[in-house]
Amino acid sequence: MKAIISDIVLFSESGEKRHLTFDNGLNIITGDSKTGKSALIEIVDFCLFSKRSTIPVGKVTDWTNIFSVVYKIGHKQLIIARPIKDLNKCYFSVETNFDIENKLNLGYLNSLTLKDIKQAQLNFEQHLGLSVTSTRETDEQPRQTGSKATIRDAASIMFQHQNLVANKHSIFYRFDDYYKRAKAVSDFPIHLGWADGEYFALKREQERLLKDLKKNKKQSVSLKIDRENKIQKLEKPIKLYFNSLGMQLQETDIKLSKLSKLTKIANNLPKVPENAHENSDLGRQLAKLKVEQKSIEKKLYDTNKLITKVGENSGDAQEYSNSMQQLLELSNIENQPAEVISCPLCNTDSLEINAIVKEVQLSRNTLIDELSKVGVFKQDNSELLSDLMKQRDEFKKEIRLLTRQINDIKKSIGISNDDSLKARLYTLKGRIEASLEQILEEETPKKENKPTDDITARLSEVEDLIAGYDLKSKIEEANVFINKTMNTLKGKLDFEEELKQGEMKFDLATFNFYYLHKSKKIHLSEMGSGANWLACHLCLFLALLKLTVRENASIPAVLFLDQPSQVYFPKVRRVFSSSNKEELLTDNDTDKVDENIIQVINIFTVINEFLNELTEDENINFKPQVIVLEHADEPELDKFIRERWASKGKKLI
């Protein structure tokens, strides 16, 4: 909604009021220090449902009982009025073509119901088109980072306080608080109308569907493991039962759909014969199992041997390198011998000794060469060692299984009479039937999770709907728009000549600002001129103002600037409200003062031309509002000045 501030009205306890009016475009409140100019930002912020008042304590708060601000959207007026003594209550009303000058008084406010401030804020936001109850993208997201989108998040875009408008360390109001910064950044697309409540509901559903898929996958793995356990419960006693009867159950008999095949076999076990002992062939089965056990024990032995060798050999190359280094040190020649060695007595060349020395030197050079080839050599055998250990564990598992089977057969062989063997077979059969009954009971369908195919299909639908919002592309396009606007404005403002060839850059996804100069990122604090800092703030906030009105955002089309001229001369101007000109004059260089005045006038000229251009832009066709609180009061600014205040004259209070 393209809302502007039409009125700021202060009421005393007796009903007396101070009334300021504003319009679209450039509005200037000018005057001396301590006349109440800067308090206007805090009053508007307070009436924008701030939890606490930051209005300077003193004359303004002593005199005022109720602070009110009127926002205008077309013919509709949104009246917000807050008692200074009750921060939890607020007056809120909506009027059409309402005569604020004559009808907005204490009598009118007393006719309204004093609302809870949260309810008043909700009503105000609904009129602005802001109604997103939750910005959480996951169900587990903390409340402070995913709560309702509110107009409070927009305060960072609307206000440039006196200590911020040309600050080289900070750009945005309230960004010293991590959560407030994160909230303002994440909720900005909502204010621009790019994301709504449905978008965040879809994001939460997407997260739940992804969790369900992960859960199903995990459950699938768990079912596979459970299936293997069930197979073992049936397979072992069935094989032993068949072996006890002298029958061979081939692996091919249970190869396909193993569990269902075993279930079928368990349901159709051969009957226990009358002469069970004679029909059994336990001895042959026992011998076969022992041979298989011995074979696996041999494999386990070989594997353990390999594991030991791999561990021992891991450091061989390093030890070799260390040994070579020690040999090199031992062969070190402290004093380099002469090329030709002569006898000290007769001074005759000793050819034999010379030959030995050369041979030693050659050998040493060869050693050095060998050492340089070896260097510090290290081979990673961890993966091989890990595979061998896994293999070792598998062999141990197989041996344990075979041992149990061997012991079971040994117990059967130990039974001397036919009746006892029958009892053993009946026991095995009973064990098989009990296991089968348990398995069939577990296989009974219970409450199932949503099928994976259904989850995947819905996830695809949800992701398509999310993609339809196309936030990434919108942010990228907006970044181009903002950067182009900033750099066009930069060319019109006072910006250091040395850096003019660079580009201002801003990213809506992070709210990070920097200056790109000769392919190098320069942060605001690295620019050594107050004029540069001011230009960066003005260019960025005017560009954001243009973006919000282009997108018909829920943020009021209002920008407050508190004393942008301070960079040039905090006190000096051509026209003075004070009678003592010499007291305020800080520089006797008339040319310099004139240049400063020119730059200040240029700031307001650029702002005014910028706002006028927006009304001519067919995509915008609207003039937003810039309210400037200033010391400067030049004749060129007369048509924009709404109030003139002086320390010894008219002021806010």
Secondary structure, DSSP 8 states (H G I E B T S, - for coil): ---EEEEEEEEETTS-EEEEE--SEEEEEEE-TTSSTTHHHHHHHHHTT-SS--S-TTHHHHHEEEEEEEEEETTEEEEEEEETT-TTEEEEEEEES--HHHH-SHHHHHTS--EEHHHHHHHHHHHHT---S---SSTTS-HHHHS---GGGGHHHHEE-TTTTT-SS--STTTTSHHHHHHHHHHHHHHTTS--HHHHHHHHHHHHHHHHHHHHHHHHHHHHHHHHHHHHHHHHHHHHHHHHTT----GGGG-TTHHHHHHHHHHT-----TTHHHH--HHHHHHHHHHHHHHHHHHHHHHHHHHHHHHHHTTHHHHHHHHHHHHHHHT--SS---SS-B-TTT--B-HHHHHHHHHHHHHHHHHHHHHHHH-S-----HHHHHHHHHHHHHHHHHHHHHHHHHHHHHHHHT--SHHHHHHHHHHHHHHHHHHHHHHHHHHS--S----HHHHHHHHHHHHHHHHHH-HHHHHHHHHHHHHHHHHHHHTTS---GGGTTSEEEEETTTTEEEEEETTEEE-GGG---HHHHHHHHHHHHHHHHHHHHHTT-SS-SEEEEE-GGGGT-SS--SS-SSS-HHHH-----HHHHHHHHHHHHHHHHHHHHHHHHHHH-TTT----EEEEEES---GGGGGGEEEEE-TTS----
